[in-house]
């Protein structure tokens, strides 16, 4: 699978799947989650409400992933995943890697060929950007999906993109 680092806005990526760094409610919020719900429109919210009513009454657990339509976004689907909140006292990196792995699995199960990820947990959940990039690339570089052929890690802002390029270069 080809991996590309892209500086930009995830809501304008022309891919089969856009990954949403959702909160566990699946009902929208701030950051990437709010932007995806706003630009995607009411059909995404309608589907996430149905998911809450049927399978995820207590919310989507951290690290898991689920799909909905993409509404008005330039994608076919949105895969929602809940990242862990960073903790200096507890290693939650396995949960962060699970977000990427489970999102890939859901997208591949849909037959998607292209996917765009935000930098999960690096915003309001305070995960250090350099380590968030490292965790993402650790999963993406070893993934062997059946259908997915390209993944983009979409980085919001020049500083985040520069950090991501530096980390990627250090990983070889």
C-alpha positions as CSV (number, residue, x, y, z in Angstrom):
1,X,0.0,0.0,0.0
2,X,1.4,3.4,-1.0
3,X,1.5,5.9,1.9
4,X,1.5,9.7,1.3
5,X,1.9,12.5,3.8
6,X,-0.5,15.4,2.8
7,X,-0.7,18.8,4.3
8,X,-4.3,19.9,4.2
9,X,-8.0,19.5,5.1
10,X,-9.2,16.0,5.4
11,X,-12.8,17.0,4.4
12,X,-11.7,17.8,0.8
13,X,-9.7,14.6,0.1
14,X,-11.0,12.7,-2.9
15,X,-10.7,9.1,-1.6
16,X,-13.0,6.2,-1.1
17,X,-12.8,6.5,2.7
18,X,-12.2,9.4,5.0
19,X,-11.4,8.4,8.6
20,X,-13.0,10.5,11.3
21,X,-11.2,11.0,14.6
22,X,-14.6,10.7,16.4
23,X,-15.6,11.0,20.0
24,X,-17.3,8.0,21.5
25,X,-20.8,9.4,21.1
26,X,-20.4,9.3,17.3
27,X,-22.7,12.4,17.2
28,X,-20.1,15.0,16.1
29,X,-18.0,17.4,18.2
30,X,-15.1,19.6,17.7
31,X,-11.9,19.4,15.5
32,X,-11.9,16.8,12.7
33,X,-15.1,15.2,14.0
34,X,-17.1,18.4,13.9
35,X,-15.7,19.4,10.4
36,X,-16.6,16.0,9.0
37,X,-20.2,16.2,10.4
38,X,-20.6,19.8,9.2
39,X,-19.3,19.2,5.6
40,X,-20.8,15.7,5.3
41,X,-24.3,16.9,6.3
42,X,-27.2,15.3,8.1
43,X,-27.0,11.8,6.6
44,X,-23.8,11.1,8.5
45,X,-25.5,12.1,11.8
46,X,-28.6,10.1,10.9
47,X,-26.5,6.9,10.4
48,X,-24.4,7.5,13.6
49,X,-27.7,7.9,15.5
50,X,-28.8,4.5,14.2
51,X,-25.5,3.0,15.2
52,X,-26.0,4.4,18.7
53,X,-29.5,3.0,18.9
54,X,-28.6,-0.4,17.7
55,X,-25.0,-1.6,18.4
56,X,-23.3,1.2,20.3
57,X,-25.7,2.4,23.0
58,X,-22.8,3.3,25.3
59,X,-20.8,4.8,22.4
60,X,-18.0,3.4,20.2
61,X,-15.1,2.0,22.4
62,X,-11.6,3.5,22.0
63,X,-9.7,1.8,19.2
64,X,-12.7,0.4,17.4
65,X,-14.0,1.5,14.0
66,X,-17.3,1.6,12.2
67,X,-18.5,3.0,8.9
68,X,-21.2,5.3,7.6
69,X,-22.0,7.0,4.4
70,X,-19.9,10.1,3.6
71,X,-22.9,12.3,2.8
72,X,-21.7,15.4,0.9
73,X,-18.0,14.7,1.4
74,X,-15.9,13.8,-1.7
75,X,-15.7,10.1,-0.5
76,X,-17.9,7.1,-0.5
77,X,-17.7,6.3,3.2
78,X,-16.6,7.7,6.6
79,X,-14.9,5.3,9.0
80,X,-15.3,6.6,12.5
81,X,-12.7,5.6,15.2
82,X,-12.2,6.9,18.7
83,X,-8.6,7.7,19.6
84,X,-7.3,7.5,23.2
85,X,-6.6,10.6,25.2
86,X,-2.8,10.9,25.8
87,X,-1.5,10.1,29.2
88,X,2.0,10.6,30.5
89,X,1.4,8.0,33.2
90,X,-0.1,5.2,31.1
91,X,1.0,3.8,27.7
92,X,-2.0,3.9,25.4
93,X,-0.1,3.6,22.2
94,X,-1.6,0.2,21.5
95,X,-5.0,1.7,21.5
96,X,-3.9,4.4,19.1
97,X,-2.4,1.8,16.7
98,X,-5.7,-0.1,17.0
99,X,-7.5,2.9,15.6
100,X,-5.5,2.8,12.4
101,X,-5.5,-1.0,12.1
102,X,-9.3,-1.3,12.7
103,X,-10.0,1.6,10.4
104,X,-8.0,-0.2,7.6
105,X,-9.9,-3.4,8.3
106,X,-13.3,-1.7,8.1
107,X,-12.3,0.2,4.9
108,X,-10.9,-2.9,3.3
109,X,-14.0,-4.8,4.1
110,X,-16.0,-2.2,2.2
111,X,-13.8,-2.8,-0.8
112,X,-12.2,0.7,-0.6
113,X,-9.0,1.3,-2.6
114,X,-8.1,4.7,-1.1
115,X,-8.2,6.0,2.4
116,X,-7.3,9.3,4.2
117,X,-6.5,9.5,7.9
118,X,-6.3,12.5,10.1
119,X,-3.6,12.4,12.8
120,X,-5.7,10.6,15.3
121,X,-5.5,11.9,19.0
122,X,-3.0,14.6,18.1
123,X,-5.5,17.5,18.6
124,X,-7.8,17.9,21.6
125,X,-6.6,14.5,22.9
126,X,-3.1,16.0,23.3
127,X,-1.0,13.1,21.8
128,X,2.4,14.5,21.0
129,X,2.5,15.0,17.2
130,X,5.9,13.3,16.6
131,X,4.7,10.1,18.4
132,X,1.2,10.2,16.8
133,X,2.9,10.2,13.4
134,X,5.2,7.4,14.5
135,X,2.3,5.3,15.7
136,X,0.3,5.9,12.5
137,X,3.2,5.0,10.2
138,X,4.0,1.9,12.3
139,X,0.6,0.5,11.4
140,X,0.3,1.8,7.9
141,X,3.7,0.6,6.7
142,X,3.1,-3.0,7.7
143,X,-0.6,-3.3,6.7
144,X,-1.3,-5.7,3.9
145,X,-4.9,-5.0,3.0
146,X,-6.7,-6.9,0.2
147,X,-8.2,-3.9,-1.6
148,X,-6.7,-0.8,-0.3
149,X,-3.8,0.4,-2.5
150,X,-3.2,4.0,-1.2
151,X,-3.4,5.7,2.2
152,X,-2.9,9.4,3.0
153,X,-2.0,10.8,6.4
154,X,-3.6,14.2,6.2
155,X,-1.8,16.7,8.4
156,X,-3.5,20.0,9.4
157,X,-1.0,22.9,9.3
158,X,2.6,23.4,8.2
159,X,4.2,22.7,11.5
160,X,2.4,19.3,11.8
161,X,3.3,18.4,8.2
162,X,7.0,19.3,8.8
163,X,7.1,17.2,12.0
164,X,5.5,14.3,10.1
165,X,8.0,14.5,7.3
166,X,10.9,14.6,9.8
167,X,9.5,11.6,11.7
168,X,8.9,9.6,8.4
169,X,12.4,10.3,7.3
170,X,13.8,9.1,10.6
171,X,11.9,5.9,10.3
172,X,13.5,5.3,6.8
